[in-house]
Amino acid sequence: MNGIDKNKQDLVVHQRSRSGLDAAISVAGVTAIVIAIACTIQPVYAKHLPQQDMTSYVVRADDSLYTFADRYMQSPADWRLLRDINHVANPRHLQINARLSIPTSRLRQTLLIARVVAVRGSVEKLGTAGAPPLPVSAGTLLMEGDQISTGRDAFVSMLLPDGSHVVLPSSSRIQIGRLRTTLLTGAVDRQFDLRQGEVTTDVTPFKNQRDSFRVITPSVVAGVRGTRFRVNYMAAQDATTVEVLAGKIGVDGSKADNTPPDSTFAPQPVQGGAQTLVLAGYGNLTRTGDAAGASVRLLDPPEIVDPGKLQSAPQVTFDLTPVDGAGAYRTEIATDADFLDLLRDQRTTGLHAAFDNIPDGNYFARVSATDTHGIGGLPQVFTFSRRLDTTNAAATPVDGNGYLFRWHVDGAAKGARYRFILSDHADLSAPLIDLLDVSGGEMSVAHLAPGKYYWTIVVDTFESGRLLSIPSEIRSFTQTR
């Protein structure tokens, strides 16, 4: 936990010293004014009892209100609260297997730690009180109160202690509002305050009925119980879209609370607004201050034209098929099938997506359509291979109405073989010459009739036990004599 703010670390366990316990249970030596204050507090507890959420506890051997409060409550002095709620005559002696009612809000909690597992581009942890932002890298530890911001073409993935993942794409900002567990029950409370852009979550199914996971924007409070979903706060429209990919979530409309940028959200629910249940395959749009929007079916995903082609051109490109009702399309590239290590994310109004500077490797492409209201559709994932063509080639006329073809492949693997194709068709169909296993870096062709010709070199290499053919650019020349 190196680098964790000392004030936060002090909150990890709300420790109370034994001397504090002795002071709480000692009557002798307590001044009259403290007794008077304690007496005035007790009716306040009683006044609010009906509204409190209670946790039930079965008394075990050697339990007392003093030891229980010291171990599980926020203050050792809470033994008085337990005595009054449960009408305990002797706080030192409790009946084994009896049930105590414990105010949940007074149970002690410990802070949890999230870990960054993947980063691309500029990702920062924003400082408070004018402190400069800090760069975020894989392995960075995050906890309650930390605020993360991603730059353009930047992404970050966080792993929570229960195995859930939170992915923040480019141009987004989120604060960890709550990340803690209750010591007595083991219930985990997770809240993420989305202030800009989008967040995608993959929430591990709950093991405790008191577990909670919420994403809050100025427009909505989205609560889940084990699911995959996206939340996108569109600041320009002051509205939030929610898209459920698996499971279901409850969405409540909320009103902006004018919370300072570096503090936790405390949204106000819309009066009279009933919670909207959004099932898998559906989403909704909610404007700030309105009740949660009605559920709409998510658009089907587009297809990729020729998804199996080898991406050897300078740009990695995808052509998509149209989807009825789409206003835009989204294409993402990642190194893993779960898209926790995002590489690129592009939104287009057309059906063509192009990406620069993609290194050689094997990748996953995820495509989806967005409707005219901004609600993202269902995704579809494809695999593709990227091998940049590094062939340098030239054709030179020679005597005998022929041409000499030369080529060199930068960084060619040892043992690479070459295939030479010559055709009088631009698509290389019906080739005049198609030679496999051409060794060296040149060959000549004589006695060509006048006309236009097209040719290419295909580099054949073995990678991981399979043949990989990398076609180079199709070049052309015109024979005039």
C-alpha positions in Angstrom: 0.0 0.0 0.0 2.9 2.3 -0.7 1.8 5.7 -1.8 -1.6 5.5 -0.3 -2.6 8.7 1.4 -2.0 8.5 5.1 -5.4 10.0 6.0 -7.1 7.3 3.9 -4.9 4.6 5.5 -6.1 5.7 8.9 -9.6 5.0 7.8 -8.9 1.4 6.8 -9.8 0.2 10.2 -11.7 2.5 12.6 -9.6 1.4 15.5 -10.4 2.3 19.0 -7.9 1.9 21.8 -8.5 -0.3 24.8 -8.2 2.9 26.9 -11.2 4.2 24.9 -13.1 1.0 25.8 -12.2 1.4 29.5 -13.4 5.0 29.4 -16.6 4.0 27.7 -17.5 1.4 30.3 -16.2 3.2 33.3 -18.8 5.2 35.2 -16.5 6.3 38.0 -14.6 9.5 37.0 -17.0 10.5 34.3 -18.0 14.1 34.7 -21.6 15.1 35.1 -21.6 17.0 31.8 -20.6 13.9 29.8 -23.4 11.9 31.5 -25.8 14.7 30.6 -24.7 14.6 26.9 -25.0 10.8 26.8 -28.5 11.1 28.2 -29.6 13.6 25.6 -28.2 11.3 22.8 -30.1 8.2 23.7 -33.6 9.6 22.9 -32.3 10.6 19.5 -31.4 6.9 18.8 -34.9 5.9 19.9 -36.5 8.5 17.7 -34.9 7.2 14.6 -35.1 3.4 15.3 -38.0 2.7 12.9 -36.1 4.2 10.0 -32.9 2.3 10.6 -31.7 -0.7 8.6 -30.9 -3.5 11.1 -28.5 -6.4 10.9 -29.3 -9.5 13.0 -26.6 -11.1 15.1 -26.8 -14.4 17.0 -25.1 -14.2 20.4 -22.1 -16.6 21.0 -20.4 -17.7 24.1 -18.3 -15.0 25.8 -20.1 -12.2 24.0 -20.9 -9.0 25.8 -22.1 -5.7 24.6 -18.8 -4.2 25.5 -16.7 -6.8 23.5 -19.1 -6.7 20.5 -19.1 -2.9 20.3 -15.3 -2.9 20.6 -14.9 -5.4 17.8 -17.7 -4.5 15.3 -19.0 -1.1 16.0 -17.7 2.3 14.9 -17.2 3.3 18.6 -16.8 1.2 21.7 -19.3 3.6 23.3 -22.0 2.1 20.9 -22.6 -0.6 23.6 -25.1 1.9 25.0 -27.0 2.1 21.7 -27.1 -1.7 21.5 -28.4 -1.9 25.1 -31.2 0.5 24.5 -32.3 -1.0 21.1 -32.3 -4.6 22.5 -33.5 -3.8 26.0 -30.5 -5.6 27.6 -30.6 -5.6 31.4 -26.9 -6.6 31.9 -24.5 -5.7 29.1 -21.9 -8.0 30.5 -24.0 -11.1 30.3 -26.0 -12.1 27.1 -28.0 -15.1 26.5 -26.3 -17.5 24.1 -28.2 -17.8 20.7 -30.3 -14.8 21.5 -30.6 -12.3 18.6 -29.4 -8.8 18.7 -30.6 -6.1 16.3 -27.7 -4.0 15.2 -28.0 -0.6 13.3 -26.3 -1.4 10.0 -25.1 2.2 9.7 -23.1 2.0 12.9 -21.2 -1.2 11.9 -17.5 -0.8 11.4 -16.2 -0.9 7.9 -12.7 -1.3 6.3 -11.6 0.2 3.0 -10.7 -2.1 0.1 -8.1 -1.7 -2.6 -8.6 -1.8 -6.4 -5.6 -2.6 -8.7 -5.0 -1.3 -12.2 -4.4 -4.3 -14.5 -4.0 -2.5 -17.9 -3.3 1.0 -19.1 -3.0 2.5 -22.5 -2.1 6.1 -23.2 -2.4 9.0 -20.7 -4.3 8.0 -17.5 -4.0 10.1 -14.4 -5.1 10.0 -10.8 -6.4 13.5 -10.1 -5.1 15.2 -7.0 -7.1 17.2 -4.4 -6.6 20.7 -3.0 -4.5 21.8 -6.0 -2.2 18.8 -5.9 -0.8 17.8 -9.3 -2.2 14.7 -11.0 -0.2 11.5 -10.8 0.3 9.1 -13.7 -1.4 5.7 -13.5 0.3 2.5 -14.6 -0.4 -1.2 -14.4 -0.1 -2.2 -10.7 -1.2 1.2 -9.3 -3.4 0.7 -6.2 -6.6 2.7 -6.0 -9.0 3.2 -3.1 -12.1 5.1 -2.0 -11.9 8.7 -3.0 -9.5 8.4 -5.8 -10.5 10.0 -9.1 -9.2 8.7 -12.4 -9.2 10.5 -15.8 -8.3 9.1 -19.2 -7.1 11.2 -22.1 -7.8 10.8 -25.8 -7.2 7.3 -27.0 -6.4 6.2 -23.5 -7.9 3.4 -21.5 -7.6 1.9 -18.0 -8.9 -1.4 -16.5 -9.3 -1.9 -12.7 -9.7 -5.2 -10.8 -11.7 -5.2 -7.6 -11.0 -7.6 -4.7 -14.0 -9.7 -5.6 -12.9 -10.2 -9.2 -15.1 -7.6 -10.7 -13.7 -5.4 -13.5 -14.2 -1.7 -14.2 -13.0 -0.4 -17.6 -12.8 3.3 -18.4 -12.4 4.2 -22.1 -10.9 7.3 -23.5 -12.0 10.9 -22.5 -13.7 9.7 -19.3 -13.5 10.5 -15.6 -14.6 8.5 -12.6 -14.3 8.7 -8.8 -14.4 5.7 -6.5 -17.2 6.8 -4.2 -17.2 3.8 -2.0 -15.1 0.7 -1.9 -15.4 -1.0 1.5 -16.6 -4.0 3.4 -18.5 -4.3 6.6 -16.5 -6.2 9.2 -19.3 -8.1 10.8 -21.3 -9.2 7.7 -18.6 -9.2 5.0 -20.9 -7.2 2.8 -19.1 -5.3 0.1 -20.2 -1.7 -0.9 -18.9 -0.4 -4.2 -19.9 2.9 -5.8 -18.4 4.6 -8.8 -19.3 8.2 -9.6 -19.1 8.8 -13.3 -18.5 12.4 -14.0 -17.6 12.3 -17.7 -17.7 9.8 -20.5 -18.3 6.0 -20.1 -17.6 3.1 -17.9 -18.1 -0.6 -18.6 -18.4 -3.1 -15.7 -18.2 -6.8 -15.4 -19.6 -7.5 -11.9 -19.0 -10.8 -10.2 -22.3 -12.3 -8.9 -22.9 -11.3 -5.3 -22.2 -13.8 -2.5 -23.8 -11.7 0.2 -27.4 -10.4 0.0 -26.2 -7.1 1.5 -23.5 -6.6 -1.3 -24.1 -3.5 -3.4 -22.6 -2.1 -6.7 -23.7 1.2 -8.0 -22.7 3.6 -10.8 -23.9 7.1 -10.3 -24.1 10.0 -12.7 -25.9 13.3 -12.4 -28.8 11.6 -14.2 -29.1 8.1 -12.7 -28.2 5.7 -10.0 -27.7 2.3 -11.6 -27.6 -0.6 -9.1 -26.7 -4.2 -10.1 -26.5 -7.7 -8.7 -23.9 -9.4 -10.9 -24.0 -8.3 -14.5 -22.2 -6.7 -17.4 -23.4 -3.2 -18.4 -22.2 0.1 -19.7 -23.1 3.6 -18.4 -22.4 6.7 -20.5 -22.9 10.2 -19.1 -23.3 12.7 -22.0 -22.5 16.0 -20.5 -23.6 18.0 -23.6 -27.1 16.5 -23.3 -27.0 16.3 -19.5 -28.3 12.7 -19.9 -27.2 9.2 -19.2 -27.5 6.0 -21.2 -27.4 2.5 -19.7 -27.0 -0.6 -21.7 -27.3 -4.1 -20.1 -25.3 -6.9 -21.8 -25.9 -9.6 -19.2 -28.1 -9.9 -16.0 -30.3 -6.9 -15.0 -30.0 -3.6 -13.2 -32.3 -1.2 -11.5 -32.1 2.5 -12.7 -33.4 5.4 -10.6 -33.6 8.9 -12.0 -31.7 11.6 -10.0 -31.1 15.3 -9.9 -27.7 16.9 -10.0 -26.5 17.9 -6.5 -23.9 20.5 -7.3 -21.3 18.4 -5.7 -17.7 19.8 -5.9 -15.6 18.0 -8.5 -13.3 16.3 -6.0 -16.0 15.0 -3.6 -18.3 12.0 -3.7 -21.7 12.2 -5.4 -24.8 12.5 -3.2 -27.5 12.5 -5.9 -31.1 13.3 -5.0 -33.7 10.9 -6.3 -36.5 12.3 -8.5 -39.6 12.5 -6.4 -42.3 10.1 -7.5 -39.9 8.4 -9.9 -40.2 4.6 -9.8 -37.2 2.5 -10.4 -36.9 1.1 -13.9 -35.7 -2.5 -14.2 -33.5 -2.9 -17.3 -32.9 -6.5 -18.5 -30.2 -8.0 -20.6 -30.4 -6.8 -24.2 -32.1 -3.6 -23.3 -31.1 -0.1 -22.4 -32.5 3.3 -21.5 -31.9 7.1 -21.7 -32.5 9.3 -18.7 -32.1 13.1 -18.6 -30.9 14.7 -15.4 -33.9 15.7 -13.2 -36.3 13.3 -14.9 -37.6 9.9 -13.9 -35.7 6.9 -15.3 -36.4 6.4 -19.0 -38.3 3.5 -20.5 -36.4 0.4 -21.6 -35.7 0.0 -25.3 -34.3 -3.0 -27.1 -30.6 -2.7 -28.0 -29.7 -2.7 -31.7 -28.3 -5.9 -33.1 -24.5 -5.7 -33.9 -23.2 -5.2 -37.4 -21.1 -7.7 -39.2 -17.5 -7.2 -40.4 -17.1 -7.6 -44.2 -14.3 -10.3 -44.7 -13.4 -10.5 -41.0 -10.7 -13.1 -41.6 -8.6 -11.1 -43.9 -5.0 -10.5 -42.9 -4.5 -6.8 -41.9 -1.3 -6.1 -43.8 -1.9 -2.6 -45.1 -0.5 0.5 -43.4 -3.9 1.1 -41.8 -6.0 -1.6 -40.1 -9.4 -1.2 -41.6 -12.9 -2.7 -41.1 -16.0 -2.3 -43.3 -19.2 -2.9 -41.4 -22.7 -4.0 -42.6 -25.5 -1.5 -42.0 -27.9 -1.9 -39.0 -31.5 -0.6 -39.2 -32.0 2.3 -36.8 -28.3 3.0 -36.3 -27.1 6.6 -36.1 -23.4 5.6 -35.5 -21.1 2.7 -35.2 -18.4 1.8 -32.8 -15.3 -0.3 -33.4 -12.9 -1.3 -30.6 -9.6 -3.2 -30.7 -8.2 -5.1 -27.7 -5.5 -7.7 -27.0 -7.9 -9.9 -25.0 -11.3 -11.3 -25.5 -12.8 -9.6 -22.4 -11.6 -6.1 -23.7 -9.8 -5.3 -20.4 -6.7 -4.3 -22.4 -8.2 -1.9 -24.9 -6.0 -0.6 -27.7 -8.3 1.5 -29.8 -11.9 2.8 -29.7 -13.4 4.6 -32.7 -17.0 5.9 -33.3 -18.0 6.6 -36.9 -21.2 7.7 -38.6 -20.2 5.7 -41.6 -19.5 2.0 -42.1 -15.7 2.3 -42.5 -13.3 2.3 -39.5 -9.5 2.8 -40.0 -6.7 2.7 -37.4 -3.1 3.8 -37.6 -0.1 2.5 -35.8 -1.3 -0.9 -34.9 1.7 -3.2 -34.1 1.9 -6.7 -35.6 0.1 -9.2 -33.5 -3.2 -11.1 -32.9 -6.2 -9.0 -31.7 -9.9 -8.9 -31.0 -12.3 -6.4 -32.7 -15.6 -5.6 -31.1 -18.2 -3.8 -33.2 -21.6 -2.4 -32.2 -24.2 0.1 -33.5 -25.6 3.1 -31.6 -29.1 4.2 -32.1 -30.2 7.8 -32.8 -30.7 8.5 -29.1 -27.1 7.6 -28.2 -27.9 4.1 -26.7 -25.2 1.6 -27.6 -26.2 -1.7 -29.1 -25.2 -5.3 -28.6 -21.5 -6.0 -29.4 -20.0 -8.7 -31.6 -16.4 -9.8 -31.2 -14.1 -11.0 -34.0 -10.4 -12.1 -34.0 -8.0 -10.8 -36.6 -4.2 -10.9 -37.3 -2.1 -7.9 -38.0 1.1 -8.3 -40.1 2.3 -5.1 -41.7 3.5 -5.5 -45.3 7.2 -4.4 -45.4 7.9 -5.4 -48.9 10.0 -3.1 -51.1 9.5 -4.0 -54.7 10.2 -2.6 -58.2 9.8 -3.7 -61.8 12.3 -2.6 -64.4 12.0 -3.2 -68.2 14.7 -5.3 -69.9 15.6 -6.4 -73.4 13.3 -8.9 -75.0 10.1 -7.2 -74.2 10.4 -8.3 -70.6 10.7 -7.0 -67.0 13.0 -7.7 -64.1 11.2 -7.9 -60.8 13.1 -7.2 -57.6 11.9 -7.2 -54.0 13.2 -7.0 -50.4 11.2 -7.6 -47.2 12.2 -5.7 -44.1 12.4 -7.9 -41.1 11.6 -11.0 -43.0 11.7 -14.1 -40.8 14.4 -16.6 -41.4 13.3 -19.3 -43.9 10.6 -17.1 -45.5 9.5 -18.1 -49.0 8.0 -15.9 -51.7 5.1 -16.3 -54.1 5.2 -14.3 -57.3 1.9 -13.5 -59.1 1.5 -11.7 -62.4 -1.9 -11.0 -64.0 -3.5 -8.8 -66.6 -6.5 -8.4 -64.1 -6.5 -5.8 -61.3 -7.8 -8.4 -58.8 -5.0 -10.9 -59.9 -7.6 -13.3 -61.1 -6.6 -15.7 -64.0 -2.9 -15.1 -63.3 -0.4 -15.4 -66.1 2.2 -16.5 -63.6 1.7 -17.9 -60.1 5.0 -19.3 -58.8 5.3 -20.7 -55.2 8.5 -21.0 -53.2 10.5 -18.4 -55.2 13.8 -18.1 -53.6 16.0 -15.0 -53.5 14.7 -11.5 -54.2 14.3 -11.3 -58.0 13.0 -12.9 -61.1 12.6 -11.9 -64.8 9.8 -12.4 -67.3 10.3 -12.0 -71.0 8.1 -11.7 -74.1 5.2 -9.7 -72.6 2.6 -8.5 -75.1 1.6 -4.9 -75.0 -0.9 -4.1 -72.2 -1.3 -3.4 -68.5 -0.1 -5.9 -66.0 -0.6 -6.3 -62.2 1.8 -8.1 -59.9 2.5 -8.8 -56.2 4.7 -10.7 -53.9 3.2 -12.9 -51.1 5.5 -13.7 -48.2 5.0 -17.1 -46.7 6.2 -17.8 -43.2 5.4 -20.3 -40.5 4.2 -18.9 -37.2 3.2 -21.1 -34.2 3.0 -24.1 -36.4 0.8 -22.6 -39.1 1.5 -21.1 -42.5 1.0 -17.3 -42.6 0.8 -15.6 -46.0 1.3 -11.8 -46.1 0.3 -10.3 -49.4 2.1 -7.1 -50.4 0.7 -4.2 -52.3 -0.6 -4.9 -55.8 1.6 -3.0 -58.2 1.1 -2.4 -61.9 3.0 -1.3 -65.1 2.1 -0.9 -68.7 4.0 -2.7 -71.5 4.0 -0.5 -74.6 6.0 -2.5 -77.2 
